[in-house]
């Protein structure tokens, strides 16, 4: 019986930056043996020490020059027994390294091969640079976040990369499930462009008679669904129904608003959102966030404080659900980061290790492939490995 969902699944990761790396890390969390290939200079985001840990935990790391024949041989040896390969290489690089699906499936017909190109496999954009903010901009995410009549807003969280990594892990799981039934591997891809669309599944809709939804500026979409500045911080309220509106007016001790003809239906509150927001801004600014949250929660009005990331490490709800994990890392020592996010009762997964140092497991992996200490040292001197 398997202890973890992807136990005994061997994965080669030719990922870099976020989407490929995080996909490999998600598979490692669920028990896969993931080997991350890096160039001798390292992943381009290694200088971001803390963030690199978040995108690369759980994997083993080798530093190999895949432009050399010897480096390609190392990859081929691993591919012979691999179950999965994940990559987000620039267009044409996999072919140059003989690491494309056509090449590796000849060595191992059962391999599941996931690629995450920037803009898909064809079309006028396939040669263009593709990383998260560019896709945020091209896909309309930044404009939508800014709101009608306001400047676009850059999302600091790499929503396209993270969505892309999750699509990749989901696709790999589906392909492995199919292989159990058919014995066949396959090629799959889900470009960053696809991820940017998946992240907007409720917004990218078009149909006859569709009206442009009125949006306020970046702090929310309407007066009862937005951020408000309090005396000492920020809170968010979120509702559109009449029941919550009546409860809000009563809780704020401004029941006269319930009789105002410009606010007495959801449609009117949307149409007059700017005026209503000014009124509520004035009210909320007169007391602290905690005062308002206590009052609103007693009235059963959906609301939330605006927490800061640092708050989550000690937040009781996070801790109660075991969503933080502490382990030892090579570069940063003790590190707290997200715990296991998918809870499986029978095959729970395994937070195996922190992100590897550059080339940390090169000797170990090559020894397992049958390379002698002498040949490993010779390759290191020839700058084939680190």
C-alpha positions, 0 to 999 in steps of 0.5 A: 500500500502506498504511503503517499499519493505519488510515492515511487513516482520519479520526476525530472524537472527542467523548470526554472523561475516559478511555474515549472519549479512550483509544479515540481514542488507540488508533486514532491509534496505528495511523495514524488522523487523529483530531481531538479536540473539547473544550469551551472549558474543556477536557477534565475531566481536563486538570488531570491533566497526565501522565495526560492525556498517556497517554489522549490522545496521537496526536490533534489537538485543537480547542476548539469550543463545540458548543452554538452553531450555528457550532460544530455547522457545524464538526462537520458539515463534518468529519463529511461526510468522516469515517470514524469518530466516537467519543464517551462523552457523557452521555445526551442530549448528542449529540442536543443538539449534533446529533452523534448517529448519526441526525443525522450518518448523514444527512450521511454514511451511511458513518460508523462511529459508536461510543458508550460510554454509562455503563449502556447505551441503556435501563434504570433506570440510564441517567441515573445518573453513570457513571465507572470507580470507580462501575462497579467498585463496581456490577459486583462488581469491588471486592468480588471484589478484596477477597475473602470476608469482607474490605472491598472494594478500589478498583482504582487502574487504571481497568480499566473505562475501559481495557477499554471503550476497547479494546472500542470500538477493536475494534468500530470495526475490525470496523465498518470491515472490514464497510464495506469489504465492504458500503459501509455505516456503522453504529452501535455501542456498548459501555457502561462496564457492558459493559466491567465485565462483559468485565473479569470473563469468568472470574468471572461464571459461573453453573451448576448445582452451582457452588460458591462459590470460597473466597478469601482476603483482598486479597493472594491467593486461596489460600496458594500463589497470593498475595503474601508480605511478605519481609524487605525487600519483597513477592513473589508466588507462583502455583501450585496443582499438586502438582509445584510444591508439592513443589518449594516445600517442598524449595526452602524447606528445609521438606520436612516440609510435604509429609507434613503431612496437612492440605496433601498435596492441592490441595483440602486446601491450599485448605481449610487456606489460612489456616494454610498462609499463616501458615507461609509468611509466617513463612518468607518474612519471614526473608530478602530478596525477591531471595534468595527469587526466586533460590531459587524460580526455580531450583526452577521455581516461578512467582513474581514480584517486586512491581515499581513503575511507575517500575521499568518505564521501565528494565526490560530486558524492557520495553525489549527489546520496545520497550514504552516511547517518548519524545517531546516534549510541549507541556505537559511537555517530554520524556515517556516513556510506553507504546510501540506495544502491538500489533505489526503486521509490515506496517502497524505504526502510528505514534506521531504526537505527544503529547497536544494543548494545549487548542485547539492545532490549531483554526486548522489544522483550520478552515483545512483546512475552508476558513475564512479567517483573518478568520472564524477570528478572529471566531469566537474573539472570539465564544467559539465557538472557543478 
